[in-house]
Amino acid sequence: MARTKRTNYAKVKIWMESMTADIEGSIAGVAIETFQAIPTAALQQKVLAKLTEAHAKRVEREAAAPAEA
């Protein structure tokens, strides 16, 4: 039986002080679970600001790119 190549798939191991976690699934789902593992609200806020900035830059680049047919 042939195996299909996975797309949009991620596998992450997170180490925390009291436990470790193996997370796998869609890239978006893994990103959300990883974000929720950030220990403090202040650090989550910093990460969210960086993610928002990266998203704004991507939207700007895509808007400037020529439209695909």
PDB file as gemmi writes it, atoms N, CA and C in Angstrom:
CRYST1    1.000    1.000    1.000  90.00  90.00  90.00 P 1                      
ATOM      1  N   MET A   1       0.846  -1.166   0.000  1.00  0.00           N  
ATOM      2  CA  MET A   1       0.000   0.000   0.000  1.00  0.00           C  
ATOM      3  C   MET A   1       0.897   1.236   0.000  1.00  0.00           C  
ATOM      4  N   ALA A   2       0.636   2.145  -0.900  1.00  0.00           N  
ATOM      5  CA  ALA A   2       1.434   3.368  -1.004  1.00  0.00           C  
ATOM      6  C   ALA A   2       0.994   4.381   0.040  1.00  0.00           C  
ATOM      7  N   ARG A   3       1.956   5.122   0.530  1.00  0.00           N  
ATOM      8  CA  ARG A   3       1.646   6.182   1.494  1.00  0.00           C  
ATOM      9  C   ARG A   3       1.578   7.505   0.745  1.00  0.00           C  
ATOM     10  N   THR A   4       0.634   8.316   1.131  1.00  0.00           N  
ATOM     11  CA  THR A   4       0.529   9.620   0.496  1.00  0.00           C  
ATOM     12  C   THR A   4       1.373  10.622   1.269  1.00  0.00           C  
ATOM     13  N   LYS A   5       1.871  11.606   0.554  1.00  0.00           N  
ATOM     14  CA  LYS A   5       2.669  12.650   1.179  1.00  0.00           C  
ATOM     15  C   LYS A   5       1.732  13.629   1.892  1.00  0.00           C  
ATOM     16  N   ARG A   6       2.010  13.908   3.131  1.00  0.00           N  
ATOM     17  CA  ARG A   6       1.176  14.831   3.894  1.00  0.00           C  
ATOM     18  C   ARG A   6       1.498  16.270   3.518  1.00  0.00           C  
ATOM     19  N   THR A   7       0.471  17.070   3.412  1.00  0.00           N  
ATOM     20  CA  THR A   7       0.661  18.495   3.224  1.00  0.00           C  
ATOM     21  C   THR A   7      -0.071  19.205   4.351  1.00  0.00           C  
ATOM     22  N   ASN A   8       0.354  20.390   4.672  1.00  0.00           N  
ATOM     23  CA  ASN A   8      -0.246  21.167   5.754  1.00  0.00           C  
ATOM     24  C   ASN A   8      -0.255  20.361   7.052  1.00  0.00           C  
ATOM     25  N   TYR A   9       0.897  19.781   7.389  1.00  0.00           N  
ATOM     26  CA  TYR A   9       0.994  18.922   8.570  1.00  0.00           C  
ATOM     27  C   TYR A   9       2.225  19.320   9.369  1.00  0.00           C  
ATOM     28  N   ALA A  10       2.099  19.355  10.679  1.00  0.00           N  
ATOM     29  CA  ALA A  10       3.229  19.686  11.538  1.00  0.00           C  
ATOM     30  C   ALA A  10       3.250  18.747  12.738  1.00  0.00           C  
ATOM     31  N   LYS A  11       4.449  18.578  13.279  1.00  0.00           N  
ATOM     32  CA  LYS A  11       4.631  17.761  14.467  1.00  0.00           C  
ATOM     33  C   LYS A  11       5.603  18.528  15.368  1.00  0.00           C  
ATOM     34  N   VAL A  12       5.189  18.775  16.625  1.00  0.00           N  
ATOM     35  CA  VAL A  12       5.970  19.614  17.528  1.00  0.00           C  
ATOM     36  C   VAL A  12       6.069  18.928  18.888  1.00  0.00           C  
ATOM     37  N   LYS A  13       7.223  19.064  19.524  1.00  0.00           N  
ATOM     38  CA  LYS A  13       7.383  18.602  20.902  1.00  0.00           C  
ATOM     39  C   LYS A  13       7.619  19.841  21.749  1.00  0.00           C  
ATOM     40  N   ILE A  14       6.846  19.981  22.824  1.00  0.00           N  
ATOM     41  CA  ILE A  14       6.961  21.126  23.718  1.00  0.00           C  
ATOM     42  C   ILE A  14       7.432  20.619  25.080  1.00  0.00           C  
ATOM     43  N   TRP A  15       8.460  21.265  25.613  1.00  0.00           N  
ATOM     44  CA  TRP A  15       8.954  20.940  26.947  1.00  0.00           C  
ATOM     45  C   TRP A  15       8.539  22.045  27.900  1.00  0.00           C  
ATOM     46  N   MET A  16       7.820  21.680  28.949  1.00  0.00           N  
ATOM     47  CA  MET A  16       7.425  22.621  29.985  1.00  0.00           C  
ATOM     48  C   MET A  16       8.041  22.161  31.296  1.00  0.00           C  
ATOM     49  N   GLU A  17       7.943  22.997  32.324  1.00  0.00           N  
ATOM     50  CA  GLU A  17       8.592  22.641  33.594  1.00  0.00           C  
ATOM     51  C   GLU A  17       8.069  21.333  34.174  1.00  0.00           C  
ATOM     52  N   SER A  18       6.785  21.097  34.084  1.00  0.00           N  
ATOM     53  CA  SER A  18       6.211  19.922  34.728  1.00  0.00           C  
ATOM     54  C   SER A  18       5.830  18.803  33.766  1.00  0.00           C  
ATOM     55  N   MET A  19       5.936  19.047  32.458  1.00  0.00           N  
ATOM     56  CA  MET A  19       5.526  18.010  31.511  1.00  0.00           C  
ATOM     57  C   MET A  19       6.050  18.309  30.113  1.00  0.00           C  
ATOM     58  N   THR A  20       5.950  17.327  29.236  1.00  0.00           N  
ATOM     59  CA  THR A  20       6.234  17.527  27.822  1.00  0.00           C  
ATOM     60  C   THR A  20       4.968  17.190  27.046  1.00  0.00           C  
ATOM     61  N   ALA A  21       4.870  17.741  25.841  1.00  0.00           N  
ATOM     62  CA  ALA A  21       3.692  17.471  25.015  1.00  0.00           C  
ATOM     63  C   ALA A  21       4.134  17.252  23.578  1.00  0.00           C  
ATOM     64  N   ASP A  22       3.558  16.258  22.935  1.00  0.00           N  
ATOM     65  CA  ASP A  22       3.744  16.026  21.511  1.00  0.00           C  
ATOM     66  C   ASP A  22       2.460  16.453  20.825  1.00  0.00           C  
ATOM     67  N   ILE A  23       2.574  17.408  19.921  1.00  0.00           N  
ATOM     68  CA  ILE A  23       1.408  17.932  19.224  1.00  0.00           C  
ATOM     69  C   ILE A  23       1.604  17.683  17.740  1.00  0.00           C  
ATOM     70  N   GLU A  24       0.578  17.196  17.080  1.00  0.00           N  
ATOM     71  CA  GLU A  24       0.655  17.026  15.632  1.00  0.00           C  
ATOM     72  C   GLU A  24      -0.706  17.261  15.015  1.00  0.00           C  
ATOM     73  N   GLY A  25      -0.682  17.704  13.772  1.00  0.00           N  
ATOM     74  CA  GLY A  25      -1.915  17.980  13.055  1.00  0.00           C  
ATOM     75  C   GLY A  25      -1.690  19.082  12.044  1.00  0.00           C  
ATOM     76  N   SER A  26      -2.734  19.819  11.732  1.00  0.00           N  
ATOM     77  CA  SER A  26      -2.595  20.900  10.763  1.00  0.00           C  
ATOM     78  C   SER A  26      -1.656  21.963  11.324  1.00  0.00           C  
ATOM     79  N   ILE A  27      -0.990  22.689  10.452  1.00  0.00           N  
ATOM     80  CA  ILE A  27      -0.042  23.701  10.892  1.00  0.00           C  
ATOM     81  C   ILE A  27      -0.748  24.754  11.747  1.00  0.00           C  
ATOM     82  N   ALA A  28      -1.928  25.171  11.346  1.00  0.00           N  
ATOM     83  CA  ALA A  28      -2.672  26.167  12.114  1.00  0.00           C  
ATOM     84  C   ALA A  28      -3.040  25.628  13.497  1.00  0.00           C  
ATOM     85  N   GLY A  29      -3.487  24.404  13.572  1.00  0.00           N  
ATOM     86  CA  GLY A  29      -3.860  23.813  14.848  1.00  0.00           C  
ATOM     87  C   GLY A  29      -2.672  23.674  15.782  1.00  0.00           C  
ATOM     88  N   VAL A  30      -1.531  23.268  15.237  1.00  0.00           N  
ATOM     89  CA  VAL A  30      -0.322  23.141  16.045  1.00  0.00           C  
ATOM     90  C   VAL A  30       0.134  24.516  16.535  1.00  0.00           C  
ATOM     91  N   ALA A  31       0.027  25.528  15.679  1.00  0.00           N  
ATOM     92  CA  ALA A  31       0.408  26.889  16.081  1.00  0.00           C  
ATOM     93  C   ALA A  31      -0.459  27.369  17.242  1.00  0.00           C  
ATOM     94  N   ILE A  32      -1.739  27.106  17.187  1.00  0.00           N  
ATOM     95  CA  ILE A  32      -2.653  27.530  18.257  1.00  0.00           C  
ATOM     96  C   ILE A  32      -2.317  26.805  19.566  1.00  0.00           C  
ATOM     97  N   GLU A  33      -2.117  25.506  19.498  1.00  0.00           N  
ATOM     98  CA  GLU A  33      -1.783  24.741  20.701  1.00  0.00           C  
ATOM     99  C   GLU A  33      -0.445  25.187  21.289  1.00  0.00           C  
ATOM    100  N   THR A  34       0.529  25.476  20.418  1.00  0.00           N  
ATOM    101  CA  THR A  34       1.824  25.941  20.879  1.00  0.00           C  
ATOM    102  C   THR A  34       1.691  27.302  21.548  1.00  0.00           C  
ATOM    103  N   PHE A  35       0.902  28.188  20.955  1.00  0.00           N  
ATOM    104  CA  PHE A  35       0.668  29.514  21.535  1.00  0.00           C  
ATOM    105  C   PHE A  35       0.036  29.383  22.923  1.00  0.00           C  
ATOM    106  N   GLN A  36      -0.910  28.476  23.068  1.00  0.00           N  
ATOM    107  CA  GLN A  36      -1.574  28.294  24.357  1.00  0.00           C  
ATOM    108  C   GLN A  36      -0.629  27.733  25.420  1.00  0.00           C  
ATOM    109  N   ALA A  37       0.482  27.121  25.000  1.00  0.00           N  
ATOM    110  CA  ALA A  37       1.449  26.583  25.949  1.00  0.00           C  
ATOM    111  C   ALA A  37       2.393  27.655  26.490  1.00  0.00           C  
ATOM    112  N   ILE A  38       2.358  28.862  25.934  1.00  0.00           N  
ATOM    113  CA  ILE A  38       3.205  29.948  26.435  1.00  0.00           C  
ATOM    114  C   ILE A  38       2.757  30.257  27.861  1.00  0.00           C  
ATOM    115  N   PRO A  39       3.710  30.280  28.800  1.00  0.00           N  
ATOM    116  CA  PRO A  39       3.328  30.273  30.209  1.00  0.00           C  
ATOM    117  C   PRO A  39       2.684  31.543  30.771  1.00  0.00           C  
ATOM    118  N   THR A  40       3.005  32.703  30.261  1.00  0.00           N  
ATOM    119  CA  THR A  40       2.449  33.925  30.861  1.00  0.00           C  
ATOM    120  C   THR A  40       1.676  34.737  29.835  1.00  0.00           C  
ATOM    121  N   ALA A  41       0.706  35.483  30.335  1.00  0.00           N  
ATOM    122  CA  ALA A  41      -0.093  36.334  29.458  1.00  0.00           C  
ATOM    123  C   ALA A  41       0.766  37.433  28.831  1.00  0.00           C  
ATOM    124  N   ALA A  42       1.742  37.942  29.574  1.00  0.00           N  
ATOM    125  CA  ALA A  42       2.616  38.998  29.043  1.00  0.00           C  
ATOM    126  C   ALA A  42       3.432  38.484  27.860  1.00  0.00           C  
ATOM    127  N   LEU A  43       3.953  37.274  27.982  1.00  0.00           N  
ATOM    128  CA  LEU A  43       4.724  36.693  26.879  1.00  0.00           C  
ATOM    129  C   LEU A  43       3.816  36.368  25.700  1.00  0.00           C  
ATOM    130  N   GLN A  44       2.605  35.875  25.979  1.00  0.00           N  
ATOM    131  CA  GLN A  44       1.639  35.635  24.904  1.00  0.00           C  
ATOM    132  C   GLN A  44       1.345  36.928  24.155  1.00  0.00           C  
ATOM    133  N   GLN A  45       1.230  38.040  24.880  1.00  0.00           N  
ATOM    134  CA  GLN A  45       0.942  39.329  24.256  1.00  0.00           C  
ATOM    135  C   GLN A  45       2.077  39.751  23.328  1.00  0.00           C  
ATOM    136  N   LYS A  46       3.335  39.541  23.747  1.00  0.00           N  
ATOM    137  CA  LYS A  46       4.484  39.873  22.899  1.00  0.00           C  
ATOM    138  C   LYS A  46       4.486  39.021  21.630  1.00  0.00           C  
ATOM    139  N   VAL A  47       4.228  37.720  21.796  1.00  0.00           N  
ATOM    140  CA  VAL A  47       4.206  36.817  20.648  1.00  0.00           C  
ATOM    141  C   VAL A  47       3.074  37.201  19.695  1.00  0.00           C  
ATOM    142  N   LEU A  48       1.921  37.517  20.243  1.00  0.00           N  
ATOM    143  CA  LEU A  48       0.783  37.910  19.414  1.00  0.00           C  
ATOM    144  C   LEU A  48       1.089  39.183  18.623  1.00  0.00           C  
ATOM    145  N   ALA A  49       1.785  40.125  19.234  1.00  0.00           N  
ATOM    146  CA  ALA A  49       2.177  41.358  18.524  1.00  0.00           C  
ATOM    147  C   ALA A  49       3.103  41.032  17.355  1.00  0.00           C  
ATOM    148  N   LYS A  50       4.047  40.120  17.562  1.00  0.00           N  
ATOM    149  CA  LYS A  50       4.962  39.726  16.479  1.00  0.00           C  
ATOM    150  C   LYS A  50       4.215  38.994  15.366  1.00  0.00           C  
ATOM    151  N   LEU A  51       3.281  38.136  15.737  1.00  0.00           N  
ATOM    152  CA  LEU A  51       2.486  37.422  14.735  1.00  0.00           C  
ATOM    153  C   LEU A  51       1.627  38.393  13.926  1.00  0.00           C  
ATOM    154  N   THR A  52       1.041  39.378  14.595  1.00  0.00           N  
ATOM    155  CA  THR A  52       0.221  40.369  13.916  1.00  0.00           C  
ATOM    156  C   THR A  52       1.061  41.173  12.933  1.00  0.00           C  
ATOM    157  N   GLU A  53       2.272  41.537  13.350  1.00  0.00           N  
ATOM    158  CA  GLU A  53       3.181  42.280  12.468  1.00  0.00           C  
ATOM    159  C   GLU A  53       3.568  41.438  11.250  1.00  0.00           C  
ATOM    160  N   ALA A  54       3.880  40.174  11.471  1.00  0.00           N  
ATOM    161  CA  ALA A  54       4.242  39.291  10.361  1.00  0.00           C  
ATOM    162  C   ALA A  54       3.074  39.120   9.393  1.00  0.00           C  
ATOM    163  N   HIS A  55       1.861  39.020   9.939  1.00  0.00           N  
ATOM    164  CA  HIS A  55       0.677  38.886   9.096  1.00  0.00           C  
ATOM    165  C   HIS A  55       0.454  40.150   8.255  1.00  0.00           C  
ATOM    166  N   ALA A  56       0.615  41.309   8.858  1.00  0.00           N  
ATOM    167  CA  ALA A  56       0.434  42.571   8.131  1.00  0.00           C  
ATOM    168  C   ALA A  56       1.438  42.685   6.987  1.00  0.00           C  
ATOM    169  N   LYS A  57       2.684  42.270   7.232  1.00  0.00           N  
ATOM    170  CA  LYS A  57       3.704  42.309   6.176  1.00  0.00           C  
ATOM    171  C   LYS A  57       3.341  41.353   5.036  1.00  0.00           C  
ATOM    172  N   ARG A  58       2.812  40.186   5.379  1.00  0.00           N  
ATOM    173  CA  ARG A  58       2.433  39.214   4.342  1.00  0.00           C  
ATOM    174  C   ARG A  58       1.284  39.756   3.494  1.00  0.00           C  
ATOM    175  N   VAL A  59       0.283  40.338   4.144  1.00  0.00           N  
ATOM    176  CA  VAL A  59      -0.854  40.905   3.412  1.00  0.00           C  
ATOM    177  C   VAL A  59      -0.367  42.008   2.478  1.00  0.00           C  
ATOM    178  N   GLU A  60       0.556  42.829   2.957  1.00  0.00           N  
ATOM    179  CA  GLU A  60       1.102  43.920   2.142  1.00  0.00           C  
ATOM    180  C   GLU A  60       1.856  43.373   0.924  1.00  0.00           C  
ATOM    181  N   ARG A  61       2.682  42.339   1.144  1.00  0.00           N  
ATOM    182  CA  ARG A  61       3.415  41.718   0.025  1.00  0.00           C  
ATOM    183  C   ARG A  61       2.467  41.113  -1.002  1.00  0.00           C  
ATOM    184  N   GLU A  62       1.431  40.416  -0.511  1.00  0.00           N  
ATOM    185  CA  GLU A  62       0.496  39.781  -1.435  1.00  0.00           C  
ATOM    186  C   GLU A  62      -0.320  40.813  -2.206  1.00  0.00           C  
ATOM    187  N   ALA A  63      -0.627  41.939  -1.586  1.00  0.00           N  
ATOM    188  CA  ALA A  63      -1.376  42.994  -2.272  1.00  0.00           C  
ATOM    189  C   ALA A  63      -0.515  43.637  -3.358  1.00  0.00           C  
ATOM    190  N   ALA A  64       0.802  43.706  -3.126  1.00  0.00           N  
ATOM    191  CA  ALA A  64       1.712  44.337  -4.086  1.00  0.00           C  
ATOM    192  C   ALA A  64       2.079  43.393  -5.241  1.00  0.00           C  
ATOM    193  N   ALA A  65       1.924  42.102  -5.040  1.00  0.00           N  
ATOM    194  CA  ALA A  65       2.272  41.120  -6.065  1.00  0.00           C  
ATOM    195  C   ALA A  65       1.258  41.173  -7.215  1.00  0.00           C  
ATOM    196  N   PRO A  66       1.727  40.928  -8.433  1.00  0.00           N  
ATOM    197  CA  PRO A  66       0.786  40.918  -9.553  1.00  0.00           C  
ATOM    198  C   PRO A  66      -0.252  39.788  -9.388  1.00  0.00           C  
ATOM    199  N   ALA A  67      -1.439  40.059  -9.799  1.00  0.00           N  
ATOM    200  CA  ALA A  67      -2.528  39.074  -9.666  1.00  0.00           C  
ATOM    201  C   ALA A  67      -2.248  37.883 -10.555  1.00  0.00           C  
ATOM    202  N   GLU A  68      -2.474  36.677 -10.006  1.00  0.00           N  
ATOM    203  CA  GLU A  68      -2.288  35.452 -10.781  1.00  0.00           C  
ATOM    204  C   GLU A  68      -3.540  35.155 -11.579  1.00  0.00           C  
ATOM    205  N   ALA A  69      -3.346  34.606 -12.757  1.00  0.00           N  
ATOM    206  CA  ALA A  69      -4.482  34.289 -13.625  1.00  0.00           C  
ATOM    207  C   ALA A  69      -5.140  33.011 -13.234  1.00  0.00           C  
TER     208      ALA A  69                                                      
END                                                                             
